[in-house]
Amino acid sequence: MNKILLIEDDPTFSKIVTTFLTKKGYEISTASSLQAGEKLLQAEKFDLLLLDYRLPDGIGLELIAKMGTSFPALPTVIITSFDDVRTAVKSIQSGAFEYIIKPINPDELLLVIQAALQKKTETPENSTQKSTSSEKKGETKNKAFIKGESAISQKLYEYIDLVAPTDLSVMIIGESGTGKEHVARSIHNQSKRSQGPFVAIDCGVLSKELAASELFGHAKGSFTGALQDKVGVLEKANGGTLFLDEIGNLSYDVQIKLLRTLQERTIEPVGSGKSIPIDIRLITATNENLLQEIGSGNFREDIYHRINEFKIQMPALRDRGADLELFIRYFIERSNEELDRSVKQVPADVIRVFQQYDWPGNLRELGNVIKRLVLLSKGTEISMDSLPEELIARAETANPNDLKLIQETNERETILNALVQTRYNKSKAAKLLNIDRKTLYSKIEKYQLD
């Protein structure tokens, strides 16, 4: 019987969830605050954590940060309101497995719990072997991504095709949920290292204490708790590609050690005193502005230039225009298969709501929303009644006659298209737009296009 810890301060909601999950065969423990929940985590062993985002003594992200050190293998599902979706996306970056939005649909809750528990049983080694096997068969590893047909999407694929055959270090930048790991895998699959391993690790969930051990490995007895030798991910990726997601989260000391590894092509496991030669291609990703981090002293400039031999900017979903409907159809097909449904139609009013929403969680959020709608649909058509009320309300408050908004939207798209056409050469883009460079820089900053 799987043990689940529910941390929720609403007693009625907590009782409803506890009763439902108990009937489904789960053993539930509850707490109403972060402090009480942390005490239970230290006293008992759990298979899953259901964590409310807002609690009387803080927010769920605080506990997730602590868990990265003490309970790194415990899958966590964030429970949040619709208004907290943007922050819930940050929870995924911080290490949460998934988030679900109140009011919770029982079938959706069970689906997420089963997926989280299933992932918990997979070791990193098995995951790597599975992905390598699938890629060799030409299968798609990351089903949460599909190629778009817009101009900005086509430019993305051109860059992938261009850099993949080389051995350049690639930095992928973009918002959470845009498909950065899929791009990294695509580069690996099209490279001369495609027969080697592809190893991915999220630096955002590594504690400062364990990051060096996770990356470089360690020798038995090198520190308290090191009961046996450990092979680091750099060594596991030997002969293939290493993908470091959210690299900006690495501590300064680990950055220095990583830079030395990239320069000397050797690693030294913690406490071993021996050097091991390695041959890897490094792909990194971040949604932070690393240049600002360099300015504030949090990220080394020398390693920035070492890992940024080629940069790929991931487009946000809201910038991909007509791709949205293509993605909607894809996620419906995927959800039909997973949930044994037969949804085929999406009414125009539902499409309109989707188009007016800015999708802060990008493809990941869209996939989650579609899965929920398919789950709640009883026939072949998605119903407006299944949409979260807050999503509908936001669409209804949008003013289609807001001239300023329309002008700014058109201006943003025009500038973005010019940048794409000129491969982000700002001088050429300014000439194409018939404006001076100073004005272009101002517009780029205003619309966050850099």
N, C-alpha and C positions, 0 to 999 in steps of 0.2 A: 504494500500500500504506500503510495507516494505521499510524503508529508509536505504540506504547503503552509507557509506563514503569510497571513493577511494582515497588513498594517493599514488600518482605516479608522478615522476618528468619528465617522457617522455610525452610531450603534445599530440603527435600523438597516442600513445598507450592509453593514458587516454581518448581521444576523441572516439576512436574505442570502448573501453569497455563501456563508458558511453552511447553511441548511442545504442549499442546492448542490454544492460540491461534495458534501458528506454523502448525500444520496447517490452521487455518481462514483463513490468509492474512494474518495480522497480523505486523508486525515488532516484536519484544519486546526491551526493554532492562530490566535488573534492578538493584536496589540493595537492601542489607540494613539501611539506617539512614536517618534523616531527612537527616543531613549529606551522605551519599553521594548520595542522591536529589536533593537541592537542587543539588549540583554538576553532575549530569547535566542537570537542567532548564536550568541556565545555559549549558551547553555545546552542547546539541542542541535541536532543535525536535520536540515531541511533539504528537500529536492527542488523547491521553487519558492520564489518570493513574489507576492502580489502587493504592490506598494502604491498607496495613494500619493499623488504628486504634492498636494498641499496638506500639511499636518500642523497641529498646534505649536510644535516646537521646531518647525523648519520645513524644508522641502525635500522630496525624495532623493534629489541629486546628491545631497550631503551624505546620505547613507550609502548610495552607490559608490561614491568616492572612497569611503572607508572600506567597503566590501572588496574593492579592487585589491586591497592588501590582504585581508583576512579570509575572504570567501570568493576568490576569483572565478571559481567554477559554478557558482550558484546563479542559475538563470533568473532574471528579474523582469516582471511585467509591470509597467507603470499604468496606473488608473488615473485618468485625468478628465477634466471637462473640456468641452469644445474650445473654449476661450484660451486654453493652455496648450493648444496644439503646437504652436511655434516652440514653446519651451519643451514640450514632450519630445520634439525632434532632437533637442539637445540631449535628452535622456538616452536616445539611441547612441549618440556620439559618446556618451559617458559610460556606456557599457550595458544598458538595458537591452533585453532581447526584443521587446516589442512594447507598444503602448495601445491601450484600448480606451475608448471614449464613453463617458457616462451620457445617457443611461445605457447600461450594458445589456447586450442581447445574450441570453444564456448560451445559445449555440456558438456564438462568436467567442465567448469566454472559453468554452471547452476546446474550441479549435486552436486558440492561441496557447492554452495550457499544454495540450497534447504536442504541439509543435515545439514548444520550449523544452519539454521533458525529453522529447525524442532527440533534440540537438544535444542535450546534456549527456546522453549516452554515447555520443560520437567523440572519440578522442581526436586531437589534432592530427595525429599520424594517419588515422583512418580517413579523415576528411581530405587530407592531402592526396592519399592514394586514390580515393574516389574521384576527385576532381581531375587528377592526371589521367586516369583511365577514361573518363568521360570525354576529356578534350581530345584524346588520341582517336576517339571514335567520331570526332567531329560534332559532338553534341554541345548544346548551349549550357554552360555551367550556371550562369546567373540568369534565372528566369525572370527576374525583376527588371529586365532591361530589354528594349527592342529598338531596332534602328528606326530613326525618323526619316522623313523625306524632305524636310524644310532645308533652306539654304544653309543655315547655321549648323544643322545636323550633318549635312553632306560634307561641310568643311571639317567637322570633327573626324569623320571617317577618312578623309584625305590625309589628315595629320597622322592618324594611326597607321595607315598604309605606308606613309613616308618614313616614319621613324622605326617601325617594327623590325625591318631587316637589319638595322644597325645595332650597335651595342651601346648606344648613348644612354646615360641616365636620364630618366623622364620624371618630371614633376607634374602631377595632375592636380589642378586647383578647381574648386567649385563648391557649391553648397551641399549640405548633407542630402543624401537620397537621389543624387543626380546620376549615379552609376559609375563612380570612379573605379571601383574594383573590377567591374566588367571591362572597362577600357584597359586596365592593367592586364587582365587575362587575355584580352584580344591581342594586345601587343606581344605577349608571351607566345600565344598560339601561332602568330605569324612570323615569329623570329626563328633564328637558327638554333635557339635553345628549346624549341617546342617539345623535344623528346625528353628534356630534363624536368626536374620538379618545379612547380609553382607554389611558393609558400607565402601566405598572407598573414599579417599580424596587425592588430589595431593597437597602436602605441597609446591611444587614449585610455585604455583600460589597464595599462601596465603601471604598477606602483613604482615609486622611485627606488624602493628597496630591491625590487625583483627585476627591474628592466634590464640591467646588465646581464643577469643570469639568463633571462629569457632570450636575449639576443645572442650572447656569446657563449652561453653554457657555463657550467662550473664543475669544479672537482669536488669529490666527496670530502666533507669536513672543512670546506673553505669558509663556511659561516654556519651559524646556528640554524639547524633544520636541513642542511645539505647532507642528507643521509646516503646519497649515492651520486655518481657522476651524472651530469645532465648535458645532453647535446643541444646547443642553441639553434635558433632558427637560421642563423647565417650559415652554419654548417649543414643544416638540413637542405638548404637551397643550393648547395654546391653543384655547379654544372647547369643551373637553371636560373630562375628569376625570383627575387625577393621583393615583395610588395609591403611597404611600411605605410599604413594608413595613419593619418593624423600625426605626422612626424614632428610637428611643432610641440607635442607634449613631452618629448624626450628631455630629460634633464641635461644641464650643461655638461656634466661629467661624462654622461653617456654619449653626447654629441662628439666630444673629443675622441672618445674610444672608437666611435663609428668612423670618424674621419680618418683616423690612423689605419683602420681596417681597409677602407676603400683605397687609400694611397699605397699601402704595403701589400695588399691582397693576402693578408694573413689575419687570423683571429687568435686571441689568447683567452681561453676560458678562465673565468674567475677562479683564482687560487691555484691554477694548474702550473704556471711558470713555463708552459710550452706553447710554441706557435704552430698553428695548423694552416697550411696554404688553402685558399679557397678561390673559386672562380664563379662569380655571380654577376647578374645584371640587376641593378637596383632601380625600382620604380617607387616613387613616393607620392603621397597625396595629402592635401590639407584643405581646410576651409577657412584657415586663418590667413592674415596678411603677414607673411614671414618677414617682409622688409620692415614693417612696423615693429615686429618682435626683435629684429636685429637692432633697430634704433633704441629700443628699451632695454637692451642687454640680455634678452631671454633666449636669443638664437644666434649662433655663430655665423658670421658672414662667410668664412672660408668654406664651411660645409654647405651653406646655401648654394654657392656657386658650383660646388662639386656635384650636388644632386640635381642641379637645374641646368643640365646641358640641353634639354629640350622641354619646353613647357606646353601643356595642353590645358586649355580652359574648357571646363564642362559647362554647357549652357543650362540655365535653369528652365524648368518646365514652362514657366510663364512666358519665356522668350522663344518658345519653339512653335508658336502659331498653330498651323493646321495639324501639327504632329499630335496634338492633344487627342483628337478623335481617333487617330490611329492607335494610340496607347490605350484608350478606353476599350476599343474592340479587342485588343490583345489581352488585357487584363480580364475582360469578361470571359474569353475563351479559356484562359488559364484557371479562373475561378470555377467555371462550369465543370472543368475536368476534376479539380480538387474536391468540389462540394457536391458533385453529382447533380448539377442543375442544368437547365436548358434555356438560359436567358439569351435572347437574340436581339431584342429591340431596346433602344434607348430613346425615349421621347425627346422632342426638341426642347421642351422646357427644362429637362434635366441637363441636356447639353449646355443650355444657356447658363444655368447655375454654375456648372463646371468652368465655363469660359470666364465668368466674372470673379472666380475665386483665384487667389494668387499662389496657392499650393506651396507653402513654405517648406513642406517635407518632400516636394518634388515627386519623382516617380514612386518612391517608397510610400509616400502618403496616398497618392492616387491609387496604387495597388491595394492598399489597405481599405480605402473607401469603397472601391469597386467590389472587393471580396465581401464586405459587409452588406452591400446592396444586393449582390447575387444571393447571398445567404438568406436575406429577408424576402426575396422575390418568390412568389408562389407559382407564377406562370412563366411566360416567355418574354415578359417586358418588365423593365425596371420601373418602379412607381415613385412618383414624387413623394409619396407618403413615407417612403423608406429613407429619404434623405434626413440627416440631422436637422432639427428645426433651426439651429443657429446658422447652418450653411444656407438654408433657404432665406432666412432673415437678412443675411448679409447681401445676398443677390438682389432681394427686393429693395434694399436701401440704396443700391447703386443707381445713379441717375444717368440714364442713357443720353440725356441732352446736356450733360456737363461738358461744355465746349472746351474749357481749359484742360480737362482730363483727356478728352479726345485728341486735342492738339499735342499734349505732352506724350501721349501714347504713340501717336504717329511719328513725332520727332525722335523719340527713343528708338523706334524700329528702323527709321531711316538712317540714324547714326550707326546703329548696330550693323545694319547691312553694309554700310560703307566701310566699316572697320573689317568686316569679314572679307569683303571684296579685295581690300588692300592688305590682307593678312596682318591686320593691326598696325600697319605703318601709318602713324598719325599724321605725318606730313602729307602723304598721298591722300589720306581720308579727308583732311581739311580742304585740299584742292578739289576733290571730288564733290564735296558738300558746298564749295564756294564760301567758306568761312575761314577766318584766321586760326592759327594753332591755339592761341590763348583761349578763344571761344570754345574750340573743340575740347580742350582740356577741362574747361569749366563744365561743359555738358556731360563729359564722361564721368566726372566726379558726381554731378547731380543725379545722373541715372545709374550710377554704380556699374559702369560698363568695363572698367579696367580689370 
